[in-house]
Structure formats: structure tokens, C-alpha cells
Amino acid sequence: MRTVAVIGTLDTKGTEVAFLAEQIRARGCDTLVIDAGVFEPPAIEPDIARHTVAGAAGERTEALAASGDRGEAVAAMTRGVERIVPDLYEQGRIHAAIGIGGSAGTTIATAAMRALPMGVPKVMISTLAGGDVAAFVGSKDIAMIPSIVDISGLNRISRQVIVQAAAAVVAMAQADVPANEDGPLIAASMFGNTTQCVEAAKAILQSSGYEVLVFHATGTGGRTMESLVSSGFFTAVLDVTTTELADDLAGGVLSAGPNRLQAAARAGLPAVVAPGCLDMVNFWAPESIPERYRERRFYRHNPNVTLMRTTPEENRELGSQLAEKLNASEGPVAVYLPLRGISVISAPGQPFYWPEADQALFQAIKGALRPGIPVFELDANINDQQFADAVARGLLRLIGQSASTGVAR
């Protein structure tokens, strides 16, 4: 029988947690209830008591309760579940996790879920679901279910939400995923403006026996790719869409943060990198563009997305950043430069065609890369078949080199 960890604050959400656990057991899974409450006595008896959770964080529940500091208590119990829940999974005691709560309960439970591996079922019933949940989901596969009403006792709406969430996590926990027979994994980054390149390269890599997982370079996509690369999922990386660096530099809406382009370097994985879509910074509708950029060059990608062309100055900085990140590579890496445009719309005759800006980027990359990292310059646009062939076959060569030295996974 599969077991679901049920995470909640039993001082304030005990009735709801008890009902949730009962519904899970009624559908064929066992439960392991974890109490993350602090201030009032638990409404039900948990399987893992609050003092155990606090102890995992180096704290005592008595001291936390006496302080009266709710923020400190939430932070401590968050650290505790982050340690306890993955240990329970590694021990084979749980096979899925579900939480229920408001802002504090969501903070605590989703922290535990983010500490679990990808693929472990994770469901969160939250008063915050439906809004911006990026801080809670991170780069993990957490299903957020809106509670609709506040989690304050059981009623006709909360019962329905909890019953359906229980059914969902039980079905997820009981599902057996077929064994992977698609070959070693390669991660690839893609944007709408590099789709042709990535799809063509993907076909070549798949014909060579690899499975290619493509990540949309929208900030979340880049963070997820970096997280999975760090977790050891991949054999190699085809990172030809590094556009998130531009958003991070210029304050765009699709930044993946400062750690983008670092996981493969640290893991020593073979990697082919191109400055795909570093000609653009992403904003939402035109009214979302900061005032300081109002005189820049823009392209209306769709009614909700507006692209801003990067300048030569920005491209020099982006080139230096990209090279600095690659200089830390512990495995084989190569850079490919498409001299006729780094996106669909920077090709000759297109709205973002600006050869001086592209050259500033290319020169900065070449000038800052350490010796030993090869640079291949192709007289092609990034979406030309010639370029796709080059990056795909270049990555296959690097994988072969890595395998011959015993580095490849």
C-alpha cells in the first residue's frame, strides 16, 4: 500500500487535515500525518509530532511557542519539514505528499515538497492558489489546488475541494510510470524564436539514440532545466536559447535568476551553447515597460508580450556574463555563433536586425572565454538547418569525447 504524507498545522487546521487523511485512506492509500503547528495543542494525534519537526530544525516547540513570534515559528517548522519529508521518502515510508493551509501552511508544506525529487506526487490545497505561486512551486512539479473558501472548518465547498484533492493524490500515488526506454537524456532550451533550430537539432539527436527534453526559456523553464541538470537527470545540454540572461540583466519579466547557465558547468556535462535570443528582453503589454525604456526599439510579439531589442552596450555585458559562466565548466563545452542573426527577428530585413549589436555580443564572448573553449562561427541564422546540424553534431562529438574520458553519465 502506498503512503501519502499529509502536512498541516494541527493547531489551526486539525479538522481539515483529519478529513483529508480520512478521504485518502478511504481511497486505498495509507497516510502519515505531520504536525507543523506550534502555538495551540494539536486537534488530532499526528504520526510525526511537532516537537520532532522542530527538533529537525534545531529548535524546541516550547521555546517557539513562548516567543510568540509567528514568523520565527513558521521558518523553524519549514526547515524541519524540509529535512524530515525527503528522509521519509528515501526510507520508503512515503510515496507522495499533500498539504492544506493558508499562507503559513502553504509555505511550510511546499518547502517540504520542493525538497522531494521530481516525479514524487505533490499536491497543495491552498488559499493562495490561483495567484502567483512561483515562490511556492519553484522548479518542482507541485499541483496547486485553490481552496476557494478560507480553510476554516468544513463546509459544502471545502469538503468537495478536499475530497477531490484526496482522490487526485491517491491516483497519482498509485500510478505506475512505465520504465524509460527512450535512451539517455539531453536537455535543450527553446523559445518561439529558436524553435526551428531546436526541433531540427532534436531530430538529429534522437536519431542518434537520445531522448531530448525541451525547456521553454521563460524564466521558470530555465530554472527547471538548471534544477534537473543539477539533479543528475541528463547526459548533456544543448543550451542554444540563453535569452533569460537578457531579462535578468535588463529587468525583463522572464529572468531565470543569476544561476542560469551554471548547472551543466558545475556538473561537468558536455554542453553546446549559443547566444539564442539575447537580442530581446521580454515585457508584458506595452504599459508594463519601464519608463526608462520608452525610447527603445520594440516588437509586439503578441497582445500580451512585448520584446525590447538589446543594445550593443547590453550585449557586451551579456557576452561577458555568458563567457564567465562557461569558463567555470568542468566538462567539455563549445560555443556556436550564428553570424546572420540570433533569432528569427534579428535576421537581415527583420525588426531586430542590428549587426553592430550582434557583433558586440560575439566579440565580448570571444574576448572573455578562457583558452580551451572552442568557438564556431557560422555564416547562418540560428534557425537555418546548417546551424542546427552544426550544434547537434557538435554536441554528439562532445558526448563522445566525454565518454572516452569517463566523464559522461
C-alpha positions as CSV (number, residue, x, y, z in Angstrom):
1,M,0.0,0.0,0.0
2,R,1.3,3.5,-0.9
3,T,1.6,6.1,1.8
4,V,0.8,9.8,1.5
5,A,2.4,12.3,3.8
6,V,-0.2,14.8,5.0
7,I,1.3,18.1,6.1
8,G,-0.6,20.6,8.1
9,T,-0.7,22.8,11.2
10,L,-2.8,20.7,13.5
11,D,-3.4,23.6,15.9
12,T,-5.4,25.7,13.3
13,K,-6.2,23.2,10.5
14,G,-6.6,19.9,12.5
15,T,-10.3,19.3,11.4
16,E,-9.4,19.7,7.8
17,V,-6.3,17.6,8.0
18,A,-8.2,14.8,9.7
19,F,-10.9,14.9,7.0
20,L,-8.2,14.9,4.3
21,A,-6.4,11.9,5.7
22,E,-9.7,10.0,6.2
23,Q,-10.5,10.6,2.5
24,I,-7.1,9.4,1.4
25,R,-7.4,6.2,3.4
26,A,-10.9,5.6,2.1
27,R,-9.5,5.5,-1.4
28,G,-6.8,2.9,-0.8
29,C,-3.7,4.7,0.5
30,D,-2.2,4.9,4.0
31,T,-1.4,8.2,5.5
32,L,1.4,9.7,7.6
33,V,0.2,12.9,9.2
34,I,2.9,15.5,10.0
35,D,2.1,18.3,12.5
36,A,3.7,21.6,11.7
37,G,1.8,23.6,14.2
38,V,3.3,25.4,17.2
39,F,1.0,27.6,19.4
40,E,-2.1,25.6,20.3
41,P,-2.4,21.9,21.1
42,P,-3.0,19.6,18.1
43,A,-6.6,18.9,17.3
44,I,-5.7,15.3,16.4
45,E,-2.9,12.9,17.1
46,P,-0.2,13.1,14.4
47,D,2.1,10.3,13.2
48,I,5.1,12.8,13.4
49,A,4.7,15.2,16.2
50,R,5.6,18.9,16.1
51,H,8.5,18.5,18.5
52,T,10.1,16.1,16.1
53,V,9.7,18.6,13.3
54,A,11.1,21.5,15.3
55,G,13.9,19.3,16.5
56,A,14.9,18.6,13.0
57,A,15.5,22.4,12.6
58,G,17.4,22.5,15.9
59,E,14.5,24.2,17.7
60,R,12.2,23.4,20.6
61,T,8.4,23.9,20.2
62,E,8.2,25.1,23.8
63,A,10.6,27.9,23.1
64,L,9.0,28.8,19.7
65,A,5.5,29.0,21.4
66,A,6.9,31.0,24.3
67,S,8.4,33.6,22.0
68,G,5.1,34.3,20.3
69,D,6.8,35.1,17.1
70,R,4.7,33.6,14.3
71,G,7.3,34.3,11.6
72,E,10.1,32.6,13.6
73,A,7.8,29.6,14.2
74,V,6.9,29.2,10.5
75,A,10.5,29.5,9.5
76,A,11.6,26.8,12.0
77,M,8.9,24.4,11.1
78,T,9.6,25.0,7.4
79,R,13.3,24.0,8.0
80,G,12.1,21.0,9.9
81,V,9.8,19.5,7.2
82,E,12.5,20.3,4.6
83,R,14.7,17.8,6.4
84,I,12.1,15.2,7.6
85,V,10.0,14.7,4.5
86,P,12.8,13.8,2.0
87,D,14.2,11.5,4.6
88,L,10.9,9.7,4.9
89,Y,10.8,9.3,1.1
90,E,14.4,7.9,1.0
91,Q,13.4,5.4,3.7
92,G,10.5,4.3,1.6
93,R,7.9,5.4,4.2
94,I,6.1,7.8,2.0
95,H,5.3,7.8,-1.8
96,A,3.5,11.2,-2.1
97,A,2.8,14.4,-0.2
98,I,-0.2,16.6,0.2
99,G,-0.6,19.8,2.2
100,I,-3.5,22.0,3.2
101,G,-3.3,25.6,4.6
102,G,-3.2,29.3,4.2
103,S,-0.1,31.3,3.7
104,A,1.9,29.7,6.6
105,G,0.7,26.2,5.9
106,T,1.5,26.7,2.2
107,T,4.9,28.0,2.9
108,I,5.7,25.0,5.2
109,A,4.2,22.2,3.1
110,T,5.5,23.4,-0.3
111,A,9.0,23.7,1.1
112,A,8.9,20.0,2.0
113,M,7.6,19.2,-1.5
114,R,10.3,21.2,-3.2
115,A,12.8,19.0,-1.3
116,L,11.4,15.9,-2.9
117,P,12.6,14.5,-6.2
118,M,10.8,15.3,-9.5
119,G,8.1,12.7,-10.1
120,V,7.0,12.2,-6.5
121,P,3.3,13.2,-6.4
122,K,2.9,16.6,-4.7
123,V,-0.5,18.3,-4.1
124,M,-1.1,21.6,-2.2
125,I,-4.6,22.8,-1.2
126,S,-4.0,26.5,-0.6
127,T,-5.8,29.7,-0.1
128,L,-3.1,31.3,-2.3
129,A,-3.5,29.0,-5.3
130,G,-4.8,30.9,-8.3
131,G,-2.4,33.8,-7.8
132,D,1.3,34.0,-8.3
133,V,2.5,30.7,-6.8
134,A,6.1,30.8,-8.3
135,A,7.7,31.2,-4.8
136,F,5.9,28.1,-3.6
137,V,6.2,25.8,-6.7
138,G,9.7,26.8,-7.6
139,S,11.0,24.4,-10.3
140,K,9.2,21.3,-8.9
141,D,6.1,19.5,-10.0
142,I,3.7,20.7,-7.3
143,A,0.0,20.7,-8.2
144,M,-1.7,23.8,-6.5
145,I,-5.4,23.5,-5.8
146,P,-7.3,26.6,-4.8
147,S,-9.3,26.1,-1.6
148,I,-12.0,28.5,-3.0
149,V,-13.1,29.4,0.5
150,D,-10.9,30.0,3.5
151,I,-9.7,26.9,5.3
152,S,-11.7,27.5,8.4
153,G,-13.7,24.4,9.2
154,L,-15.6,22.1,6.8
155,N,-18.5,23.2,4.6
156,R,-20.1,22.1,1.4
157,I,-17.4,23.8,-0.7
158,S,-14.3,22.8,1.3
159,R,-15.5,19.2,1.6
160,Q,-15.7,19.0,-2.2
161,V,-12.3,20.5,-2.7
162,I,-10.6,18.2,-0.1
163,V,-12.3,15.1,-1.4
164,Q,-11.3,15.8,-5.0
165,A,-7.7,16.6,-3.9
166,A,-7.5,13.4,-1.9
167,A,-8.7,11.5,-4.9
168,A,-6.1,13.2,-7.1
169,V,-3.1,12.5,-4.8
170,V,-4.2,8.8,-4.3
171,A,-4.5,8.3,-8.1
172,M,-1.1,9.9,-8.5
173,A,0.5,7.8,-5.8
174,Q,-0.9,4.6,-7.2
175,A,0.1,5.3,-10.8
176,D,3.0,3.3,-12.1
177,V,5.0,5.1,-14.7
178,P,6.4,2.8,-17.5
179,A,10.1,2.3,-17.5
180,N,12.0,4.7,-19.7
181,E,13.2,3.1,-22.9
182,D,14.0,6.3,-24.8
183,G,17.7,6.4,-24.3
184,P,20.0,8.9,-22.4
185,L,18.5,12.3,-21.8
186,I,19.7,15.6,-23.3
187,A,18.3,19.0,-22.1
188,A,17.6,21.7,-24.6
189,S,16.5,25.3,-24.2
190,M,14.0,26.8,-26.7
191,F,12.0,29.9,-27.4
192,G,9.5,30.7,-30.2
193,N,12.3,32.5,-32.0
194,T,14.6,29.4,-31.9
195,T,12.0,26.7,-32.4
196,Q,13.2,25.7,-35.9
197,C,16.8,25.3,-34.7
198,V,15.9,23.2,-31.7
199,E,13.4,21.0,-33.5
200,A,15.9,20.2,-36.2
201,A,18.7,19.6,-33.8
202,K,16.4,17.4,-31.7
203,A,15.6,15.2,-34.6
204,I,19.3,14.6,-35.2
205,L,20.0,13.8,-31.6
206,Q,17.0,11.5,-31.3
207,S,18.1,9.6,-34.4
208,S,21.4,9.0,-32.6
209,G,19.6,7.3,-29.7
210,Y,19.0,10.2,-27.3
211,E,15.8,11.5,-25.7
212,V,15.6,15.3,-25.8
213,L,13.7,17.2,-23.2
214,V,13.0,20.8,-24.3
215,F,12.5,23.6,-21.8
216,H,10.8,26.8,-22.7
217,A,13.1,29.7,-21.8
218,T,10.5,31.7,-19.8
219,G,12.3,32.0,-16.5
220,T,10.5,29.1,-14.9
221,G,11.7,26.9,-17.8
222,G,15.3,27.9,-17.3
223,R,15.2,27.4,-13.6
224,T,13.6,24.0,-14.0
225,M,16.2,22.9,-16.5
226,E,19.0,24.1,-14.3
227,S,17.5,22.2,-11.3
228,L,17.1,18.9,-13.2
229,V,20.6,19.2,-14.7
230,S,22.0,19.6,-11.1
231,S,19.9,16.6,-10.0
232,G,21.8,14.3,-12.5
233,F,18.9,13.7,-15.0
234,F,20.9,14.5,-18.1
235,T,23.8,13.2,-20.2
236,A,24.4,16.6,-22.0
237,V,22.9,20.0,-22.6
238,L,22.0,21.8,-25.8
239,D,21.7,25.4,-24.5
240,V,21.1,27.4,-27.6
241,T,18.5,29.7,-26.1
242,T,20.1,31.7,-23.4
243,T,17.7,34.7,-23.6
244,E,16.9,34.6,-19.9
245,L,20.2,36.2,-19.2
246,A,19.0,39.3,-21.0
247,D,15.9,39.5,-18.9
248,D,18.0,39.2,-15.8
249,L,20.3,42.0,-16.9
250,A,17.7,44.5,-18.0
251,G,14.8,43.7,-15.7
252,G,12.6,41.7,-18.0
253,V,9.8,39.5,-16.9
254,L,11.3,36.2,-17.9
255,S,14.5,36.1,-15.8
256,A,15.7,32.7,-14.6
257,G,17.8,34.4,-12.0
258,P,21.6,34.7,-11.5
259,N,22.3,30.9,-11.6
260,R,21.2,30.4,-15.2
261,L,23.9,28.6,-17.3
262,Q,25.8,27.3,-14.3
263,A,24.4,23.7,-13.6
264,A,26.0,22.0,-16.6
265,A,29.3,23.7,-16.0
266,R,29.4,22.6,-12.4
267,A,28.2,19.1,-13.2
268,G,30.9,18.7,-15.9
269,L,28.4,17.8,-18.6
270,P,29.1,18.1,-22.3
271,A,27.4,21.3,-23.4
272,V,26.9,23.3,-26.6
273,V,25.9,26.9,-26.0
274,A,24.7,29.6,-28.4
275,P,23.5,33.2,-27.6
276,G,20.0,32.5,-28.9
277,C,17.5,35.3,-28.4
278,L,19.9,37.5,-26.5
279,D,18.7,40.2,-28.9
280,M,15.5,40.6,-26.8
281,V,14.2,41.4,-23.3
282,N,10.6,40.4,-22.5
283,F,7.9,42.5,-21.1
284,W,4.1,42.1,-20.9
285,A,1.8,44.5,-22.7
286,P,3.3,47.9,-23.6
287,E,2.1,49.6,-20.4
288,S,4.3,47.2,-18.4
289,I,7.5,48.6,-19.9
290,P,9.5,50.8,-17.5
291,E,9.6,54.5,-18.3
292,R,13.4,54.5,-18.8
293,Y,13.0,52.2,-21.8
294,R,10.2,54.1,-23.6
295,E,12.5,55.3,-26.4
296,R,14.0,51.8,-27.2
297,R,13.2,49.5,-30.2
298,F,10.3,47.2,-29.6
299,Y,8.5,44.4,-31.3
300,R,4.9,43.3,-30.4
301,H,5.2,39.5,-30.2
302,N,1.5,39.2,-29.3
303,P,-1.1,41.3,-27.4
304,N,0.4,40.3,-24.1
305,V,4.1,40.1,-24.8
306,T,6.4,43.0,-26.0
307,L,10.0,42.4,-26.9
308,M,12.7,45.1,-26.5
309,R,15.9,45.0,-28.6
310,T,19.1,44.7,-26.6
311,T,21.7,47.4,-27.3
312,P,25.4,47.0,-28.1
313,E,26.3,48.0,-24.6
314,E,23.9,45.4,-23.1
315,N,25.2,42.8,-25.5
316,R,28.8,43.4,-24.4
317,E,27.8,42.8,-20.8
318,L,25.8,39.7,-21.8
319,G,28.7,38.3,-23.8
320,S,31.0,38.7,-20.8
321,Q,28.5,37.1,-18.5
322,L,27.9,34.1,-20.7
323,A,31.7,33.6,-21.1
324,E,32.3,33.9,-17.4
325,K,29.7,31.2,-16.7
326,L,31.2,28.9,-19.3
327,N,34.7,29.4,-18.0
328,A,33.7,27.5,-14.9
329,S,32.9,24.4,-16.9
330,E,34.4,21.2,-15.6
331,G,33.4,19.2,-18.7
332,P,33.7,19.8,-22.5
333,V,31.9,22.8,-23.8
334,A,31.7,24.6,-27.1
335,V,30.1,27.9,-28.3
336,Y,28.4,28.4,-31.6
337,L,27.8,31.8,-33.1
338,P,25.2,32.4,-35.8
339,L,26.5,35.4,-37.7
340,R,23.3,36.1,-39.6
341,G,21.1,36.6,-36.5
342,I,20.5,35.1,-33.1
343,S,16.7,34.9,-33.5
344,V,14.0,34.9,-36.2
345,I,13.5,38.7,-35.9
346,S,17.2,39.6,-35.8
347,A,17.8,38.2,-39.3
348,P,18.6,40.6,-42.1
349,G,15.4,42.6,-43.0
350,Q,13.7,41.7,-39.7
351,P,12.7,44.2,-37.0
352,F,15.6,43.4,-34.6
353,Y,18.3,43.3,-37.3
354,W,21.2,45.2,-35.8
355,P,24.5,43.8,-36.9
356,E,26.6,46.1,-34.6
357,A,24.7,44.9,-31.6
358,D,25.3,41.2,-32.6
359,Q,29.0,41.9,-33.2
360,A,29.3,43.5,-29.8
361,L,27.9,40.3,-28.3
362,F,30.1,38.0,-30.3
363,Q,33.3,39.9,-29.7
364,A,32.6,40.0,-25.9
365,I,32.1,36.3,-25.8
366,K,35.2,35.5,-27.8
367,G,37.3,38.0,-25.8
368,A,36.2,36.7,-22.4
369,L,36.3,32.9,-22.9
370,R,39.2,31.1,-21.4
371,P,41.6,29.2,-23.7
372,G,40.4,25.7,-24.5
373,I,36.7,26.5,-25.1
374,P,36.2,26.4,-28.9
375,V,34.1,29.0,-30.7
376,F,32.5,28.1,-34.0
377,E,31.3,31.0,-36.2
378,L,28.7,30.1,-38.9
379,D,27.5,32.3,-41.7
380,A,23.9,31.4,-40.9
381,N,20.9,32.4,-38.9
382,I,20.3,30.5,-35.8
383,N,17.2,28.8,-37.3
384,D,19.0,27.7,-40.5
385,Q,19.3,24.0,-41.0
386,Q,23.1,24.5,-41.3
387,F,23.3,25.8,-37.8
388,A,21.0,23.1,-36.3
389,D,23.2,20.4,-37.9
390,A,26.3,22.0,-36.5
391,V,25.1,22.3,-32.9
392,A,23.6,18.8,-32.8
393,R,26.6,17.1,-34.3
394,G,28.9,19.2,-32.2
395,L,27.2,18.0,-29.1
396,L,27.4,14.4,-30.2
397,R,31.2,14.9,-30.6
398,L,31.5,16.4,-27.1
399,I,29.5,13.5,-25.7
400,G,31.9,11.1,-27.4
401,Q,34.9,12.9,-26.0
402,S,33.4,12.9,-22.5
403,A,32.6,9.2,-22.7
404,S,36.2,8.4,-23.8
405,T,37.5,10.2,-20.6
406,G,35.0,8.5,-18.4
407,V,33.1,11.7,-17.6
408,A,29.7,11.2,-19.3
409,R,26.9,9.8,-17.3
